[in-house]
Amino acid sequence: MRVLGIIAFALSLFILPLIAVAQNAPQMSFESTTVDYGEIERGAERVRTVSFTNIGNAPLIITNARGSCGCTVPNWPKDPIMPGETSELSINYDTNRLGNINRTIRVTTNEGGDPHVILVRGKVVDKKDGDSVPKKEGNLFDGK
């Protein structure tokens, strides 16, 4: 019986501090972890945003955000996000690259543990012919 009491006491020394820390920690919650550009034309608007909220009980600090390649560049708030506050990351994708968009952004915070992963999806297609230059209808010299 006495051994069980000692074990319970020893466990409480390790578990209670962990519970207290978990209760006073930031927690990032995303509106969506996928940014979908859809099908866009080459050179179209490059920037999209994704919202998140600190649903924890301590200030949230984003320490880093990195795209899976140089064509995907995130920008994040540098100031702490207080509990209950909402903010956003902006994602700048190089829309001059034709083809499917299949990238990721890894967001590291003061939460500890693994980084959050945001998926960036879509497809960049070439501009349709005739959209940028009007058709030739004739001119002054050919009598039309």
C-alpha positions as CSV (number, residue, x, y, z in Angstrom):
1,M,0.0,0.0,0.0
2,R,2.8,2.3,0.9
3,V,4.5,1.6,-2.4
4,L,1.4,2.7,-4.3
5,G,1.3,6.0,-2.4
6,I,4.9,6.7,-3.3
7,I,4.3,5.9,-7.0
8,A,1.2,8.2,-7.0
9,F,3.2,11.0,-5.3
10,A,6.1,10.6,-7.8
11,L,3.7,10.7,-10.8
12,S,2.0,13.8,-9.5
13,L,5.3,15.6,-9.3
14,F,5.8,15.0,-13.1
15,I,2.2,15.1,-14.4
16,L,0.8,18.2,-12.6
17,P,3.4,20.6,-14.0
18,L,2.8,19.3,-17.5
19,I,-1.0,19.9,-17.1
20,A,-0.3,23.4,-15.8
21,V,2.0,24.2,-18.7
22,A,-0.6,22.9,-21.2
23,Q,-3.3,25.1,-19.7
24,N,-1.1,28.2,-20.2
25,A,0.0,27.6,-23.8
26,P,-0.7,29.2,-27.2
27,Q,-2.7,27.1,-29.7
28,M,-2.9,28.0,-33.4
29,S,-6.1,27.1,-35.1
30,F,-6.4,27.7,-38.9
31,E,-9.6,28.6,-40.7
32,S,-8.4,26.2,-43.4
33,T,-5.0,24.5,-44.0
34,T,-5.4,24.5,-47.8
35,V,-5.0,27.6,-50.0
36,D,-6.6,26.9,-53.3
37,Y,-5.7,29.2,-56.2
38,G,-8.0,27.3,-58.5
39,E,-7.3,27.6,-62.2
40,I,-5.6,30.9,-62.8
41,E,-4.0,32.6,-65.8
42,R,-0.3,33.2,-66.0
43,G,0.6,36.5,-64.3
44,A,-2.7,36.6,-62.3
45,E,-2.9,37.9,-58.8
46,R,-0.2,36.2,-56.7
47,V,-1.2,36.7,-53.1
48,R,-3.7,34.7,-51.1
49,T,-4.3,34.8,-47.3
50,V,-5.1,32.2,-44.7
51,S,-6.6,33.2,-41.3
52,F,-5.8,31.7,-38.0
53,T,-6.8,32.3,-34.4
54,N,-4.9,31.8,-31.1
55,I,-7.3,29.6,-29.2
56,G,-4.8,29.1,-26.4
57,N,-4.3,30.9,-23.1
58,A,-0.8,32.5,-23.9
59,P,0.6,34.8,-26.6
60,L,1.3,33.0,-29.9
61,I,4.5,33.8,-31.7
62,I,5.3,32.6,-35.2
63,T,9.0,32.0,-35.3
64,N,9.3,31.0,-38.9
65,A,7.2,30.2,-42.0
66,R,8.9,28.6,-45.0
67,G,7.6,27.6,-48.5
68,S,8.7,24.3,-50.0
69,C,10.4,26.2,-52.8
70,G,11.3,29.7,-53.7
71,C,8.2,30.2,-55.8
72,T,6.0,30.1,-52.6
73,V,6.8,32.9,-50.2
74,P,4.9,33.3,-46.9
75,N,4.6,36.5,-44.9
76,W,3.5,36.3,-41.3
77,P,2.9,38.7,-38.4
78,K,6.0,39.4,-36.3
79,D,4.1,40.6,-33.2
80,P,2.6,38.1,-30.7
81,I,-1.0,37.1,-31.3
82,M,-2.8,37.4,-28.0
83,P,-5.3,34.7,-26.9
84,G,-8.5,35.0,-28.8
85,E,-7.0,37.2,-31.5
86,T,-7.2,36.4,-35.2
87,S,-4.5,37.2,-37.8
88,E,-3.5,36.0,-41.2
89,L,-0.6,34.7,-43.2
90,S,-0.2,35.9,-46.8
91,I,1.1,33.6,-49.4
92,N,2.8,34.9,-52.6
93,Y,3.0,32.3,-55.3
94,D,4.9,32.9,-58.6
95,T,2.0,32.8,-61.1
96,N,4.4,33.0,-64.1
97,R,5.1,29.3,-63.7
98,L,2.7,27.2,-65.8
99,G,1.3,24.0,-64.5
100,N,-0.1,22.5,-61.3
101,I,0.6,24.1,-58.0
102,N,1.4,21.6,-55.4
103,R,3.4,23.2,-52.6
104,T,3.5,23.4,-48.8
105,I,4.3,26.0,-46.2
106,R,5.6,25.0,-42.8
107,V,4.7,27.3,-39.9
108,T,6.8,27.1,-36.7
109,T,5.5,28.7,-33.5
110,N,6.2,28.8,-29.8
111,E,3.6,26.0,-29.3
112,G,6.4,23.4,-29.5
113,G,6.0,20.2,-31.4
114,D,5.7,19.7,-35.1
115,P,5.2,22.7,-37.4
116,H,1.8,23.4,-39.0
117,V,1.6,22.5,-42.7
118,I,-0.4,24.6,-45.1
119,L,-1.1,23.1,-48.5
120,V,-1.0,25.4,-51.6
121,R,-2.9,24.0,-54.6
122,G,-4.1,25.2,-58.0
123,K,-3.2,25.3,-61.6
124,V,-1.6,28.1,-63.7
125,V,-2.6,28.1,-67.4
126,D,-1.5,30.2,-70.3
127,K,-3.4,33.3,-71.2
128,K,-6.1,32.8,-73.8
129,D,-5.3,34.1,-77.3
130,G,-6.9,37.4,-78.3
131,D,-7.4,38.7,-74.8
132,S,-4.6,41.1,-74.8
133,V,-4.5,42.4,-78.5
134,P,-7.6,43.4,-80.4
135,K,-8.3,41.7,-83.8
136,K,-7.2,43.6,-86.9
137,E,-10.3,44.9,-88.7
138,G,-8.6,46.6,-91.5
139,N,-7.0,50.0,-91.9
140,L,-7.3,53.4,-93.6
141,F,-5.2,52.3,-96.6
142,D,-7.0,49.1,-97.7
143,G,-10.4,50.7,-98.1
144,K,-12.3,48.9,-95.4
